[in-house]
Amino acid sequence: MRKLKTAMIGTGFMGKVHAEGVRRLGNVEIAAIAGSSDARAKAFADSIGVDRFTGDYRRILDDGSIDAVHVLTPNALHCPISMAAMEAGKAVLCEKPLTLDEAEARQMTEMAEKKKLPNCVQHNLRYYPVVQHIRQMIAGGDLGEILIVQGTYSQDWLLYDTDYNWRVEKSANGALRAIGDIGSHWMDMIQHLTGLNITALCAELATFHTTRRKPKHSVETFTGKTLRPEDYDAIPIDTEDFGAVLLRLGTRARGCYTVSQMSAGNKNRFHFEIYGSRSGVMWNQERPDELWIGHRNSANQVIVKDPSLLKGAAQGFADLPGGHSEGYDDSHKQIFKRFYAKVADASAPVDYPTFAEGMWGMHLLGKVVESSRKRAWVDC
Ligand SMILES: NC(=O)c1ccc[n+]([C@@H]2O[C@H](COP(=O)([O-])OP(=O)(O)OC[C@H]3O[C@@H](n4cnc5c(N)ncnc54)[C@H](O)[C@@H]3O)[C@@H](O)[C@H]2O)c1
């Protein structure tokens, strides 16, 4: 089989994660790296042993031998870079949230359809083996009719006013920060698992640090903890630190979730609970191999990932035997595996989240903005 060639655009947190994950596939070569400058691209390319680098992603798009690109930049660049890549005939795997707004997401979705190119939005959190087991449980009726969804996505890395990242700036991030960054994962997950769309919502947002101190030089995600007071400028902030959202799903189900980037001690606590007319489940990303199953008339259970015990199609999402953890990195790899199967063979199934799903996610984020502005329920 021909080795596929790909390029990474963006050299920060996701640059590293995607580069490692793609290389684990074996049939995909990282042919080039694009960064925000030649120097940044070179430093990253050198660190992972890639010869070709550029500070201008358009140079990569001219290369007909490159099959696909990963768009791993701040959100505001997702649409222009993805559109240029598709124009050049590349398959595109773009990080979430897909764009700044629904209109941009529609542009990307239409372009991908017109060009018939594989397109993926990186909702990797769907692809933990235990999460896929939950999906099979729900599809098989183990929980009964889905009635209630609850949960949170809580972090603490923006707790202090000296914590700064491009995400706090609307121009780079989009209107919603905490809900756009991690609430987008929560809403995607709950719809993916239950098969129910969010039909209405009511959102409340809060910005506790209305001014943050910005480092005079840019810092990448999770790397700003060592700066001194004189290294900062004071910047007014209008993106939310916290959000709470009430939900209706389908016709009968109800739910609510919170997101926070200021909850001390929560590093990456993506937690959900789904309750049906028979049983319930709880899952927490910080303990990804464990699943709590709740029963009314028998003992509750905690099961641990073991491929031989996973239901049906969920087995295909576990590559290691029981007792061998599969975590965050593996969830990315599971998407890459399916996306590159499609890049290699146009007749392969679309077994990953597409731009169309990313567009629905952007629609919901727009509704969160509308609801919080109106201080009212809105239909989705
Ligand atoms: N799926 C997930 O679990 C997950 C996790 C974290 C971030 N993300 C998403 O990934 C994207 C990147 O986030 P991150 O945490 O890696 O941010 P980051 O700040 O660590 O990295 C962003 C990178 O983009 C580069 N960049 C900026 N302008 C560029 C340009 N014109 N050309 C090429 N590169 C450019 C920056 O130099 C930096 O290296 C965001 O959209 C974010 O929402 C997804």
PDBQT file of the ligand as one rigid body, heavy atoms in Angstrom, charges set to zero:
ROOT
HETATM    1  N1  LIG A 401      -9.430  17.791  20.506  1.00  0.00    +0.000 N 
HETATM    2  C1  LIG A 401      -8.860  18.176  21.630  1.00  0.00    +0.000 C 
HETATM    3  O1  LIG A 401      -8.871  17.437  22.621  1.00  0.00    +0.000 OA
HETATM    4  C2  LIG A 401      -8.179  19.514  21.700  1.00  0.00    +0.000 A 
HETATM    5  C3  LIG A 401      -7.334  19.838  22.785  1.00  0.00    +0.000 A 
HETATM    6  C4  LIG A 401      -6.662  21.067  22.772  1.00  0.00    +0.000 A 
HETATM    7  C5  LIG A 401      -6.856  21.955  21.729  1.00  0.00    +0.000 A 
HETATM    8  N2  LIG A 401      -7.702  21.639  20.710  1.00  0.00    +0.000 N 
HETATM    9  C6  LIG A 401      -7.897  22.564  19.583  1.00  0.00    +0.000 C 
HETATM   10  O2  LIG A 401      -6.698  22.567  18.805  1.00  0.00    +0.000 OA
HETATM   11  C7  LIG A 401      -6.436  23.874  18.269  1.00  0.00    +0.000 C 
HETATM   12  C8  LIG A 401      -5.035  24.318  18.709  1.00  0.00    +0.000 C 
HETATM   13  O3  LIG A 401      -5.006  24.374  20.130  1.00  0.00    +0.000 OA
HETATM   14  P1  LIG A 401      -3.636  24.192  20.955  1.00  0.00    +0.000 P 
HETATM   15  O4  LIG A 401      -4.058  23.920  22.356  1.00  0.00    +0.000 OA
HETATM   16  O5  LIG A 401      -2.739  23.270  20.254  1.00  0.00    +0.000 OA
HETATM   17  O6  LIG A 401      -3.054  25.674  20.877  1.00  0.00    +0.000 OA
HETATM   18  P2  LIG A 401      -1.529  26.124  20.998  1.00  0.00    +0.000 P 
HETATM   19  O7  LIG A 401      -1.552  27.563  21.311  1.00  0.00    +0.000 OA
HETATM   20  O8  LIG A 401      -0.781  25.197  21.896  1.00  0.00    +0.000 OA
HETATM   21  O9  LIG A 401      -0.975  25.903  19.518  1.00  0.00    +0.000 OA
HETATM   22  C9  LIG A 401      -1.453  26.664  18.432  1.00  0.00    +0.000 C 
HETATM   23  C10 LIG A 401      -0.353  26.687  17.397  1.00  0.00    +0.000 C 
HETATM   24  O10 LIG A 401      -0.812  27.332  16.207  1.00  0.00    +0.000 OA
HETATM   25  C11 LIG A 401       0.308  28.041  15.695  1.00  0.00    +0.000 C 
HETATM   26  N3  LIG A 401      -0.099  29.040  14.714  1.00  0.00    +0.000 N 
HETATM   27  C12 LIG A 401      -0.626  30.267  14.929  1.00  0.00    +0.000 A 
HETATM   28  N4  LIG A 401      -0.819  30.885  13.731  1.00  0.00    +0.000 NA
HETATM   29  C13 LIG A 401      -0.409  30.018  12.760  1.00  0.00    +0.000 A 
HETATM   30  C14 LIG A 401      -0.337  30.080  11.338  1.00  0.00    +0.000 A 
HETATM   31  N5  LIG A 401      -0.736  31.162  10.661  1.00  0.00    +0.000 N 
HETATM   32  N6  LIG A 401       0.162  29.018  10.663  1.00  0.00    +0.000 NA
HETATM   33  C15 LIG A 401       0.567  27.911  11.329  1.00  0.00    +0.000 A 
HETATM   34  N7  LIG A 401       0.534  27.810  12.673  1.00  0.00    +0.000 NA
HETATM   35  C16 LIG A 401       0.049  28.846  13.383  1.00  0.00    +0.000 A 
HETATM   36  C17 LIG A 401       0.959  28.631  16.949  1.00  0.00    +0.000 C 
HETATM   37  O11 LIG A 401       2.280  29.039  16.717  1.00  0.00    +0.000 OA
HETATM   38  C18 LIG A 401       0.897  27.417  17.876  1.00  0.00    +0.000 C 
HETATM   39  O12 LIG A 401       2.003  26.589  17.670  1.00  0.00    +0.000 OA
HETATM   40  C19 LIG A 401      -7.568  24.753  18.803  1.00  0.00    +0.000 C 
HETATM   41  O13 LIG A 401      -8.558  24.877  17.822  1.00  0.00    +0.000 OA
HETATM   42  C20 LIG A 401      -8.116  24.003  20.004  1.00  0.00    +0.000 C 
HETATM   43  O14 LIG A 401      -9.498  24.246  20.240  1.00  0.00    +0.000 OA
HETATM   44  C21 LIG A 401      -8.345  20.438  20.685  1.00  0.00    +0.000 A 
ENDROOT
TORSDOF 0
